Amino acid sequence: MSKARYWGGWVVGGLPALFLLVDGAVKLPKPAFVVEPTVALGFSEDVIVPLGAVLLASTLLYLVPRTAVVGAILLTGYLGGAVATHVRAGHGAFEVGFPVVFGVLLWTGLALRDARLSAAVFGPRA
């Protein structure tokens, strides 16, 4: 695997991961700008901290090479829940598509930096 491909994978997957780290961390102190839209989407205020903790843990697992696949799987579930929430709320394409794009970027970044995953998905010559 080339260094450019490896580091490109970190950029492609790392940028959305950084966003998710910030998103998870900001849920922990429950500021009003997090509580109000979460409650408006039909969630109890009580779930905000656990959601933040799950997001942080999943993202940290993604960022550790040894556990990256597990982290990507957990983040896929988390982002799938975000898609379902926005669809249920009747939001538009941007709100629904944003977590989908993040999931694609996370998996693409991981496939670029992990030769085993790349071979499994794209074949041994990828």
Salt bridges, closest charged atoms under 4 A:
ASP23 OD1 - LYS27 NZ 2.94
GLU45 OE2 - LYS30 NZ 3.42
ASP114 OD2 - ARG116 NH2 3.36
